[in-house]
Amino acid sequence: MMISLSCHTICYEQPRPDETTHAREARCAAQPVPAAVHRTDRLRLRHLRLLDLVHRLGSLGNAARGLGISQPAATMLLRELEAVFDSTLVDRDRRGCRLTAAGRYALERLAIALSSVERAVDAAKTAAIEPVLRVGCVQVAGVSALPAALARLEKTGTLGRMQIREGRARDLLASLCAGRIDCVIGWMDESLADALPVGQLSIQPLWYGRMQVVASTTHPLARSRAVSVTELARWRWIVPPPESRTHAAFVRLFVGNGVPAPPVTVECSALHTTLHLVSATRLLAVAPDAAVREYAKRRMVAPLKGPALDLGRNHVSVMTRRDSEALPAILRLREALLATAGS
């Protein structure tokens, strides 16, 4: 038996006289796939893109057009892909196609592979320019940790090109798992660990942080040695939107002490804007201690004191995917973060 290769699919028989390409692809698609090809090194980019196109376009025919191949060729690609994964990845019926649970899980990982390939292509095209390191960070990381690390890299002449994106830890970690960013500097707690595939990640703790209740330095409560939660409920608050980590800390502060949480007067998702507004008003807020320290040095805000105001601590970590943690740019940034953590 001879193996005939085309740009579309693999046929395991000799081509027949006067047989058209389309007819040969249809015949090949109907053949059983030999066990010898059930190997990942037989996969091509078209195999990887096929699941994504089926998921987005809803049919194998549309996916085939998206790849620029015939439907029989797409069918063969799918059969080869399912043979490698040893699973049914796509359900087909009269209404079209949809991914099975196995297909969805496979696509999650294949999306990372495709992103890595695209980045490799970009790096090759711009070989004279250092590749960009895509860093996601929570807002508190921009107060001291990231500036100190970048200053260290600059001093040693190893500061490369970088894109920095701020956001919520949950959103950033989802982007990291999907391959859209390269590393994350952010909070890690039990709720995030339960919601994300942290087994794919390398997690290095940097420092422990606490959420604190803050007011302006001229606020009446700033002079109190011990503020009660009941007293806090009498004042107006500026708080991030629900589902944010800080909003959860705000609610926990009151509910954990048997006091109804007061209505939010101002909703603001920007940490630094929040602290500036606290400084200029009698609004109260909850903020990470690293940010509070910096603004307290400028005599803009003051952390309020009281045994009931302890909201516990969580660690801030630098997180990367295990399949890319050895990239030189990531190693340099992680080393700099660890060397300057807590400074």
N, C-alpha and C positions, 0 to 999 in steps of 0.2 A: 504494500500500500504506500502510495506517495502522498505527501502533504503539500497541498497547493495553497500558497499564500496570496491573498489579495489585500488591498488597502481597507477592505470592509470587514472581512471575516476570515475564518480558517476552514478550509475544506480538506477532508481526509481521504479523498479519492482523486484519481486523475480526471482532468476536465474532459468532457465528452465532445466529440466533433460537432461543430456548428451550434454549440450550446451558448445561449446568451448569458451575460453576467448575472442578470436578474434571475434567470431560471436556475443557474448554478447556486446562487445564494439561497434560493428557496429550497433546493434539494439539500444543501448543506445544513440548513436550519432544521430540517426534519431528521437528520442523523443523530444517533446517540453520541454524546461527547465522551471520548475515551478517558479512562481514569488517569492516563498519563498527563492530561492537561489540567488536572485539578490542583494546580500549583499557583501560588500568588505571583511568581515571576512571569507567568503568562499574561497577566493583566496589563492592559494599556489604558491610556488616559480616557479613551472612549468608553471603556467599561466603567470607569469611575464617574464620568459625566452622565452616563445613561440613567442611573438611579435618580440623580438630581433632576434631570429633565422629565423623567416620568412623574416624579413627585410634584414638580411645578406645573407641568402641562397636562397631566391627567390621562395620557394615552401613549401607547407605544409608537403609534404612527406619528404623533406630534414630536415625540422624542427623537424618532428617526430623522424627521425633517430638520430638527434642531442640530443634529449631528451631521447632516448632509449625506445620509446613507438611506438605503431602502429599508422597508419594514422587515423583510426576511432577515436582512443583515442585523438589524436591531434585535430581532428575536434570538438570533444566534449569540449575539453579545450577552443578552440577558441569561441565556442558558449556560454559557461559559461562566458568567459571574456567579450564578446560583450553584454551579458545580464546585467552584472554588470555595464558596462560603458554606456549601453543603446545607443550604436552607432555601426555602421558597421566599423570595424577596418581594415579589409583585403578585398581587391578585388581579385577575383580568375577568371582566364580565361585559355585558352589552353596553354598559354606561362608560366603560373605559378601564383605566388601571389605577390602582392605589397600592401603596407600599404596605406590606405586612409589618408586624411588630419587628421581625428580624430585619426587614428592609430599612425601617426607620433607624434602628440601632446602627446598622451598617453605614447608613448615610451620614450619621453624626460623625463617625470616624473618617469616612471618605472625604467629608467636607474639609477636614483638617489636612488631609493628604493633598487635595486639590489646591488649597490655600498655600501649602508649602511649595508645591510645584510652581504656582504663579509667582511666588516670591523669589524662587530660584531663577526663573526666567527674567524677572525684573533685575535681579542682581547681575546676571550675565550681560544684560543689555547695557547696564551702567557700571561696567567693571572698573572704570576709572574713578567711580564715586563710591564711597563706603555705603553699604546697605543701611537702611533706616531701621532703628530699633523702636518698636511700637510699645510704649509704656502706658499702662492704665493705672491711675492712682485715685484714692479717695482724697477729699479736699484737705484733710489734716496732714497728709503726706507732703503737700506743697508748702507747709509752714516751715519745717526745718529739715526733715529727713532727706527729701529730694534735693533741695538747694545745697545741703552739706555734701551729699554724695557727688553731685555734679561739680561742685567746687574742687573736690578731691580728684576727680577724673581730669578736670581741666589742668590742675597743678601738675599731674603726672603726664600730661600730654596724651591721654587716652580717651578724651571726650569725643565720641563720634556723633553721627547724625541721629536724631531722636525725634519721635512724635510723642507728645504727652497728651493724654485724654483723661479728664476728670470725670467721675461718675460715682454711682452707688456701687458698693462692693459686689452685690449680687449680679448687677448688670455687667460689670467688668469681668467677673469670673466666668460668666456665660460666654462673653466674647473671647476670653482666653481659651476656654475649652473648644470653641468653634474655630480657633486658629486666626481670628481677626486681629488679635494683639499678641505680643510676645511675652509679656510679664505683667504682673499686677502687684501694686503696693497697696494693701488694704487690710481691713478687719477680717478676722476669721473666727467664727463662733459655731456653736452646735447647729444653729438653724441653717447656716450656709453649708456646713459639712453634710447635713442630711439632704439638702436640696440639690447638690451638685455632685458630679462624678469625681470626687477629690482623689480617688485612686489614680487618676491620670496625672495628678499634679505633684510637683515637688514644692513643699512648703517650708520656708525658713523663717521662724519668728525673729522679729527685729526688736520690738519693745512692747511692754504692756501699757495700756492706756485706760483711762477712766472718763466717764461722762460726768460733767460738773454742772451745777446750777450757777448761773452768773447773772450779775446785775451791773449797772453802772457804778462807778466809784462814789457817786453822790447819792445813790439810792439809800433810803432809810434802812433797808435790811442789810446793807453792806457793813454797817457798824455793829450788827448783832453778833454775839458770840455763838449762839445756837439758834438757828431758824427752824421752826416746825413746819411740817407739810401743810398743816391747817393754815398757817400764815401765808404760805406760798399760794394757796388756792384763792386768796383775796386779791391777788394782783393779776395784771394782764400779761399775756405770754406771746412770744414770737416763736413759732415751731415749724419745722419742715413738713412736707405733705405726709399723709398716712402711708404706711408700708416702708417708710425710711427707718433706718436704725435709730436715729435721734428721736423721731416721733414715738417709737416704741419705748425708748427710755423715759420720755416725758410721761407717757401713760403709766408706765410701771412705777414711777416715782409716787404717784398718787394712789393708784389701785393697790399697790403693795403695802400701803399704810392705811388702807380703809377709808380713803378720802376720794370723793368723785373728782375726776380731772376737770379743771375749769375750761370753758370754751376758749378756743384759740383766737386771739385778736388779729394777729398777722401771720400769714403762712408764707414762708420763705425757704427755698431750698439751698441758697448760697450761704455757706458758713461765714465768709468774711463780711458779707452784707449784713447778716444777722448780728454779728458782734459790733459792727459800726452802729446799727440801729439801737442795740442795747445801750451802747455808750451815750447816745444822744437822747434817750428817753428813759422812762421808768418801766419799760418792758423787761420781763425776765426771759431767760432762755436756758436750754441745755446744750452744752458744747463739749468737744473733746478737750481734755486737760492740756494737751500740747499746744493747741490754739489759744486756750485761755491764758496760759503762761506768757505767750508772746504779747497778747493784748494787755495783760496786767502789767508787764514791764513798761508799757507806754502810758500807764495809768488811765486806761480807757474803760476797763471792766474789772470786777472783783469777783472771785469765787465765793459763794455763800457757804457758811459753816453750819454744821448740825449733824448729829449721828444718824438721823433719818434720811440724810441726803446722799448717803453712800449707795451708788448705783452699780457697784461691782466693777470688775475689770475684764478686758478682753485684749488679746494680743494683735498687734499690727505685724503683718508678715509680708515677705516678698515671695510671690508665687509664680511658678513657670510650669509649662507642660514638660513631662519627663522626656518626651521625644525631642525637645529642643533646648533643654537646660544647659547643654555643653557648648552652645554657640558662644564664641568669644565675647561678643558685645554683652550678652546676658551675664556671663561670668564676671566681666569687669564691673558691671553695674551692681550686681549682688555683693561682690567683695567690697565695693565702696559703701554700699548701704550698711553692711554689717560693721564696717570699720567706723562709721559715723553714727550708728544707731544711738538714739537718746541724747545726741549732742544738741 
